[in-house]
């Protein structure tokens, strides 16, 4: 259960809209739109430097600006600011359906998701998908469905999330859309890893990593590196996990990426603790805390304190471990936060262990009962998923068999048609030969009759006979 907490969930991409740009969008703002996923810090500097121009733009151009600013803020982990900017952009568009409105809806939904306000996130994702469908933007519709699948997985609707992602994967493959494929691979890898299908997860995550490297999207690449490293840990390949986190660290240092410096040190701490090196882990975690101020998501703040509690538990410092666990619980105590039920299960298990270590057996027993009840519900959902996967596999095999049978039937029908055609040709050939033979016989008969007739006629008397 402890593994359910530690996968980095955010991997946000704004794919751009296909509508024509407002006339008053300056070239530098178009550059921001093109480069925001490759160099978000630099693009934010450009926006800040040109802030005075904002008031001179049309409402649609302002919304265009705010949409790209929201994407940049999400890359930097500044989700509260992202929410405010997205809400401002949506207000400017006044519910007029457009691809830009759909994108801003996704930005707002993502900001809510990072605050674990999952009901609000789902509402805006669904609104964005409906808008994308209304303006017939298939690419943007699929982007929204990936977002919805992420929320479904957070709320333990894993079967539904997996089915949707498989459908999106097939559609993105047909479209040959590298950006969509990168994101759906990343999300599928994350979901499979969270469901303990680590081998499947590794394939998807590695493919996502390749695609993001080709696109040059540093933030997304680093996010996938984190998830891939954690997946290696679940496979107990700790050396590969450490190598991935070191790659993260070097990349973050090179790019001066403060947010991912935190996640690199955090990942090194978690892996070191799993390798039974709790003091090394604590040193890494304290290094990560130098950058903790950049974390604005309740989910990740809770995760941080939970992981630190595990380290203290491994150091047999149970009082400090309980303090960290109580801090973690503060971030997921509301009803909305209960959408992250797997996290709460991890908290309950750790709390039961710490209480038992402190001799509070009655409280430990009550907490363990809550854990067992929730864990059983979780296992039931996993079993449903496994059955669903088997059914999907069976359906795929059955469809393949049906396809093979159909192809065989087509081939058989083709052979039958060819046989009919051959028989028809042979019939005409035989008829032609029969007609020719009949004509030949007729000619022979006529010639014979003529010969016989000539022989039966008396010859004319000669002059000598007459004399």
Legacy VTK file of the C-alpha trace (Angstrom):
# vtk DataFile Version 3.0
C-alpha trace
ASCII
DATASET POLYDATA
POINTS 467 float
0.000 0.000 0.000
2.855 2.422 0.704
3.723 2.583 -3.001
0.449 4.287 -3.844
1.621 7.631 -2.605
4.840 8.324 -4.301
4.208 8.607 -8.035
4.431 12.079 -9.494
1.054 12.757 -11.080
1.384 16.095 -12.797
2.380 16.011 -16.428
0.426 18.829 -18.033
0.498 19.678 -21.717
-1.431 22.332 -23.604
-1.553 21.226 -27.214
-2.611 24.428 -28.885
-5.820 25.150 -30.774
-6.533 25.022 -34.454
-8.580 28.232 -34.711
-7.166 31.302 -36.430
-5.375 33.756 -34.156
-6.868 37.129 -33.250
-5.531 39.856 -35.529
-3.869 41.787 -32.719
-1.758 38.927 -31.310
1.878 40.128 -31.569
4.609 37.884 -32.947
6.411 37.647 -29.612
3.213 36.238 -28.033
3.015 33.656 -30.802
6.593 32.726 -29.918
5.508 32.262 -26.280
2.742 29.933 -27.459
5.210 27.896 -29.531
7.942 27.631 -26.868
5.990 27.473 -23.585
6.419 23.697 -23.198
10.153 23.830 -24.004
11.236 26.852 -21.980
8.442 27.945 -19.599
10.663 30.086 -17.329
11.993 32.107 -20.269
8.524 32.510 -21.784
7.173 33.791 -18.463
9.935 36.409 -18.465
8.805 37.534 -21.930
5.198 37.809 -20.760
6.277 39.807 -17.710
8.436 42.136 -19.808
5.497 42.888 -22.117
2.819 43.164 -19.433
2.099 46.793 -20.378
0.771 45.640 -23.774
-1.925 43.436 -22.228
-4.491 46.230 -21.784
-4.199 47.244 -25.470
-5.229 43.812 -26.787
-8.753 42.667 -27.672
-10.624 40.454 -25.212
-9.934 37.328 -27.304
-6.236 38.179 -27.611
-6.101 38.718 -23.849
-7.678 35.304 -23.313
-5.095 33.838 -25.700
-2.354 35.437 -23.574
-3.868 34.142 -20.325
-4.251 30.610 -21.696
-0.546 30.316 -22.402
0.354 32.015 -19.144
-1.750 29.418 -17.298
0.139 26.591 -19.013
3.470 28.119 -18.019
2.347 28.512 -14.402
1.284 24.862 -14.316
4.767 23.817 -15.505
6.203 25.826 -12.604
3.861 24.237 -10.069
2.121 27.565 -9.312
-1.380 26.134 -9.366
-3.171 28.849 -7.367
-1.948 31.474 -9.852
-2.845 29.158 -12.722
-6.408 28.962 -11.417
-6.755 32.750 -11.169
-5.358 33.318 -14.672
-7.569 30.628 -16.228
-10.679 32.023 -14.548
-9.828 35.485 -15.877
-9.446 34.117 -19.410
-12.740 32.218 -19.265
-14.546 35.346 -18.068
-13.224 37.270 -21.091
-14.643 34.697 -23.536
-18.146 34.801 -21.973
-18.971 31.127 -22.606
-18.629 31.498 -26.382
-17.670 28.014 -27.668
-14.177 27.906 -29.115
-11.044 25.815 -28.890
-9.531 28.570 -26.756
-12.411 28.267 -24.291
-11.859 24.495 -24.127
-8.138 24.963 -23.435
-8.798 27.440 -20.644
-11.321 24.994 -19.177
-8.601 22.342 -19.081
-6.173 24.775 -17.446
-8.720 25.586 -14.749
-9.562 21.909 -14.273
-5.891 21.048 -13.855
-5.412 23.738 -11.197
-8.343 22.253 -9.256
-6.947 18.728 -9.713
-3.637 19.741 -8.163
-5.565 21.088 -5.160
-7.414 17.749 -4.961
-10.683 19.580 -5.675
-11.560 16.663 -7.925
-15.273 17.425 -8.412
-14.443 20.925 -9.706
-11.647 19.497 -11.855
-13.999 16.966 -13.436
-16.638 19.643 -14.086
-14.226 21.824 -16.044
-12.655 18.920 -17.892
-16.086 17.755 -19.029
-17.018 21.294 -20.026
-13.841 21.530 -22.082
-14.525 18.205 -23.810
-18.088 19.288 -24.660
-16.737 22.529 -26.136
-14.066 20.685 -28.144
-16.777 18.439 -29.582
-18.976 21.457 -30.405
-16.163 23.067 -32.427
-15.169 19.665 -33.902
-11.607 19.729 -32.557
-10.804 16.007 -32.196
-7.282 16.558 -30.941
-8.481 18.821 -28.158
-11.283 16.402 -27.282
-8.762 13.602 -26.739
-6.649 15.932 -24.587
-9.650 16.469 -22.342
-10.393 12.761 -22.111
-6.842 12.157 -20.876
-7.503 14.707 -18.125
-10.753 12.980 -17.194
-8.963 9.630 -17.038
-6.435 11.119 -14.608
-9.233 12.191 -12.266
-10.948 8.801 -12.653
-7.752 7.059 -11.570
-7.438 9.345 -8.525
-10.990 8.409 -7.538
-10.365 4.668 -7.964
-12.377 4.411 -11.196
-9.392 2.593 -12.637
-11.314 0.328 -15.019
-12.988 3.325 -16.650
-9.713 5.273 -16.769
-7.863 2.359 -18.372
-10.518 1.778 -21.025
-10.568 5.470 -21.942
-6.781 5.674 -22.156
-6.609 2.564 -24.349
-9.171 4.113 -26.716
-7.280 7.418 -26.748
-4.013 5.590 -27.418
-5.527 3.871 -30.449
-6.960 7.139 -31.765
-3.735 9.097 -31.193
-1.828 6.353 -33.021
-4.179 6.704 -35.984
-3.684 10.478 -35.959
0.127 10.008 -35.668
0.100 12.861 -33.163
3.418 12.842 -31.252
2.271 15.246 -28.534
-0.888 13.279 -27.775
1.011 9.994 -27.891
3.590 11.310 -25.443
0.926 12.313 -22.966
-1.216 9.188 -23.241
1.887 6.988 -22.892
2.876 8.917 -19.763
-0.611 8.597 -18.286
-0.915 4.896 -19.121
2.488 4.242 -17.578
1.471 6.104 -14.443
-1.809 4.191 -14.161
-0.262 0.764 -14.734
2.485 1.504 -12.209
-0.056 2.598 -9.632
-1.937 -0.670 -10.225
1.253 -2.737 -9.752
1.591 -3.725 -13.424
5.178 -2.496 -13.410
6.378 -4.228 -16.589
3.545 -2.713 -18.623
4.172 0.635 -16.951
7.862 0.601 -17.843
7.158 0.161 -21.557
4.739 3.086 -21.664
6.931 5.359 -19.540
10.030 4.655 -21.616
8.108 5.434 -24.795
6.796 8.668 -23.260
10.350 9.605 -22.283
11.564 9.116 -25.868
8.723 11.230 -27.266
9.210 14.071 -24.788
12.938 14.098 -25.512
12.168 14.375 -29.240
9.754 17.238 -28.529
12.297 18.953 -26.279
9.787 19.357 -23.436
12.072 19.379 -20.404
9.415 19.587 -17.666
7.402 16.669 -18.978
10.528 14.612 -19.609
11.648 15.113 -16.009
8.209 14.151 -14.694
8.373 10.890 -16.633
11.908 10.281 -15.355
10.555 10.534 -11.804
7.732 8.077 -12.480
10.093 5.724 -14.302
12.526 5.813 -11.373
9.758 4.986 -8.920
8.628 2.155 -11.172
12.180 0.740 -11.098
11.975 0.830 -7.313
8.759 -1.200 -7.367
10.620 -3.734 -9.498
13.354 -3.609 -6.796
15.906 -2.386 -9.318
17.132 0.344 -6.995
20.306 1.102 -8.913
18.345 2.024 -12.035
16.012 4.080 -9.853
18.938 6.026 -8.409
20.359 6.550 -11.908
17.047 8.024 -13.083
16.889 10.388 -10.117
20.483 11.434 -10.738
19.554 12.205 -14.358
16.688 14.287 -12.998
18.996 16.108 -10.625
21.605 16.921 -13.262
18.950 18.063 -15.716
17.269 20.260 -13.090
20.595 21.796 -12.068
21.445 22.538 -15.706
18.074 24.157 -16.353
17.935 25.875 -12.929
14.622 24.069 -12.491
13.812 24.654 -8.812
10.624 22.597 -8.818
12.303 19.487 -10.171
15.301 19.959 -7.911
12.842 19.302 -5.116
11.452 16.190 -6.808
14.916 14.830 -7.617
16.069 15.075 -3.992
12.693 13.764 -2.832
13.028 10.729 -5.106
16.588 10.064 -3.951
15.354 10.183 -0.355
12.503 7.739 -0.957
14.714 5.264 -2.828
17.484 5.446 -0.214
14.938 4.678 2.504
13.689 1.678 0.523
17.302 0.497 0.358
17.402 0.584 4.197
19.621 3.664 4.258
17.372 5.915 6.376
20.066 8.387 7.434
21.081 8.972 3.814
17.386 9.290 3.015
16.869 11.889 5.759
19.786 13.935 4.433
18.254 13.932 0.931
14.815 14.815 2.331
16.230 17.761 4.257
17.924 18.871 1.035
14.566 18.603 -0.739
12.966 20.767 1.962
15.166 23.663 0.898
12.864 23.842 -2.148
9.595 22.857 -0.457
8.224 26.389 -0.804
7.700 25.791 -4.536
5.196 22.967 -3.825
1.655 24.377 -3.941
-0.313 21.125 -4.185
-1.927 19.606 -1.094
-1.395 16.162 -2.588
2.379 16.556 -2.843
2.739 18.316 0.496
0.914 15.380 2.087
3.136 12.975 0.194
6.264 14.794 1.394
5.343 14.513 5.071
4.252 10.898 4.675
7.573 9.909 3.111
9.459 11.739 5.842
7.378 9.851 8.414
8.476 6.563 6.816
12.103 7.638 7.086
11.720 8.488 10.783
9.973 5.157 11.331
12.940 3.393 9.737
15.215 5.370 12.085
12.990 4.177 14.984
12.135 7.782 15.843
8.404 7.176 16.192
7.483 10.490 17.809
8.885 12.448 14.871
7.267 9.972 12.479
3.839 10.533 14.043
4.289 14.317 13.847
5.024 14.073 10.136
2.060 11.773 9.584
-0.304 14.181 11.348
0.980 16.967 9.101
0.289 14.772 6.063
-3.265 14.083 7.263
-3.977 17.805 7.516
-3.667 18.104 3.736
-6.176 15.345 2.980
-8.716 15.765 5.746
-11.608 17.292 3.768
-14.292 15.258 1.999
-12.998 16.393 -1.399
-9.531 15.168 -0.581
-10.939 11.742 0.189
-10.889 11.254 -3.565
-7.309 10.215 -2.974
-8.438 7.156 -1.027
-5.292 5.124 -1.657
-3.252 7.790 0.104
-5.511 7.625 3.147
-5.092 3.842 3.272
-1.334 4.313 3.393
-1.740 6.810 6.225
-3.944 4.411 8.202
-1.484 1.543 7.898
1.465 3.648 9.004
-0.510 5.142 11.884
-1.502 1.662 13.111
2.155 0.580 13.046
3.329 3.685 14.928
0.594 3.401 17.549
1.459 -0.239 18.131
5.146 0.658 18.503
4.132 3.243 21.120
2.092 0.650 23.053
-1.299 2.162 22.141
-2.708 -1.163 21.053
-6.410 -0.284 21.257
-6.010 2.735 18.963
-3.728 0.721 16.711
-6.380 -2.014 16.446
-9.149 0.471 15.581
-6.962 2.127 12.953
-6.039 -1.252 11.497
-9.726 -2.150 11.204
-10.300 0.995 9.159
-7.334 0.091 6.977
-8.508 -3.500 6.395
-11.986 -2.318 5.433
-10.637 0.224 2.965
-8.021 -2.171 1.638
-10.669 -4.799 0.929
-12.622 -2.278 -1.110
-9.436 -1.417 -2.973
-8.679 -5.086 -3.672
-12.229 -5.610 -4.928
-11.656 -2.825 -7.422
-8.316 -4.358 -8.454
-10.020 -7.725 -8.978
-12.671 -6.030 -11.083
-9.909 -4.440 -13.121
-8.132 -7.763 -13.605
-11.373 -9.380 -14.768
-11.989 -6.429 -17.043
-8.474 -6.783 -18.506
-9.090 -10.503 -19.103
-12.396 -9.702 -20.744
-10.800 -7.042 -22.906
-8.088 -9.523 -23.857
-10.701 -12.145 -24.666
-12.704 -9.633 -26.671
-9.581 -8.704 -28.615
-8.827 -12.370 -29.307
-12.412 -12.999 -30.325
-12.372 -10.015 -32.657
-9.126 -11.304 -34.150
-10.650 -14.750 -34.681
-13.726 -13.161 -36.234
-11.486 -11.053 -38.453
-9.546 -14.149 -39.522
-12.775 -16.016 -40.225
-14.038 -13.047 -42.216
-10.841 -12.963 -44.248
-11.087 -16.724 -44.844
-14.697 -16.295 -45.926
-13.671 -13.493 -48.300
-10.950 -15.749 -49.710
-13.419 -18.642 -50.044
-15.940 -16.408 -51.771
-13.203 -15.162 -54.078
-12.263 -18.750 -54.892
-15.912 -19.592 -55.517
-16.302 -16.621 -57.813
-13.120 -17.601 -59.623
-14.427 -21.180 -59.948
-17.754 -19.927 -61.312
-15.924 -17.703 -63.772
-13.664 -20.571 -64.801
-16.661 -22.856 -65.282
-18.398 -20.183 -67.328
-15.321 -19.782 -69.525
-15.048 -23.544 -69.909
-18.705 -23.759 -70.841
-18.242 -21.128 -73.511
-15.099 -22.897 -74.648
-16.896 -26.232 -74.916
-19.824 -24.567 -76.644
-17.415 -22.966 -79.093
-15.672 -26.271 -79.687
-19.017 -28.047 -80.098
-20.231 -25.402 -82.516
-17.014 -25.610 -84.487
-17.152 -29.399 -84.529
-20.810 -29.302 -85.541
-20.072 -26.896 -88.332
-17.192 -29.086 -89.468
-19.409 -32.180 -89.467
-22.100 -30.281 -91.372
-19.622 -29.230 -94.014
-18.341 -32.816 -94.307
-21.878 -34.190 -94.616
-22.762 -31.658 -97.280
-19.635 -32.517 -99.218
-20.410 -36.241 -98.985
-23.945 -35.711 -100.183
-22.740 -33.668 -103.087
-20.233 -36.342 -104.053
-22.856 -39.068 -103.904
-25.293 -36.993 -105.923
-22.703 -36.423 -108.575
-21.998 -40.138 -108.857
-25.679 -41.077 -109.177
-26.396 -38.693 -112.166
-25.958 -40.449 -115.863
-23.255 -38.921 -117.998
-24.289 -37.148 -121.315
-24.061 -39.250 -124.640
-20.994 -38.602 -126.796
-21.148 -37.843 -130.530
-19.831 -41.341 -131.272
-22.682 -42.898 -129.331
-25.126 -40.775 -131.205
-23.807 -42.001 -134.471
LINES 1 468
467 0 1 2 3 4 5 6 7 8 9 10 11 12 13 14 15 16 17 18 19 20 21 22 23 24 25 26 27 28 29 30 31 32 33 34 35 36 37 38 39 40 41 42 43 44 45 46 47 48 49 50 51 52 53 54 55 56 57 58 59 60 61 62 63 64 65 66 67 68 69 70 71 72 73 74 75 76 77 78 79 80 81 82 83 84 85 86 87 88 89 90 91 92 93 94 95 96 97 98 99 100 101 102 103 104 105 106 107 108 109 110 111 112 113 114 115 116 117 118 119 120 121 122 123 124 125 126 127 128 129 130 131 132 133 134 135 136 137 138 139 140 141 142 143 144 145 146 147 148 149 150 151 152 153 154 155 156 157 158 159 160 161 162 163 164 165 166 167 168 169 170 171 172 173 174 175 176 177 178 179 180 181 182 183 184 185 186 187 188 189 190 191 192 193 194 195 196 197 198 199 200 201 202 203 204 205 206 207 208 209 210 211 212 213 214 215 216 217 218 219 220 221 222 223 224 225 226 227 228 229 230 231 232 233 234 235 236 237 238 239 240 241 242 243 244 245 246 247 248 249 250 251 252 253 254 255 256 257 258 259 260 261 262 263 264 265 266 267 268 269 270 271 272 273 274 275 276 277 278 279 280 281 282 283 284 285 286 287 288 289 290 291 292 293 294 295 296 297 298 299 300 301 302 303 304 305 306 307 308 309 310 311 312 313 314 315 316 317 318 319 320 321 322 323 324 325 326 327 328 329 330 331 332 333 334 335 336 337 338 339 340 341 342 343 344 345 346 347 348 349 350 351 352 353 354 355 356 357 358 359 360 361 362 363 364 365 366 367 368 369 370 371 372 373 374 375 376 377 378 379 380 381 382 383 384 385 386 387 388 389 390 391 392 393 394 395 396 397 398 399 400 401 402 403 404 405 406 407 408 409 410 411 412 413 414 415 416 417 418 419 420 421 422 423 424 425 426 427 428 429 430 431 432 433 434 435 436 437 438 439 440 441 442 443 444 445 446 447 448 449 450 451 452 453 454 455 456 457 458 459 460 461 462 463 464 465 466
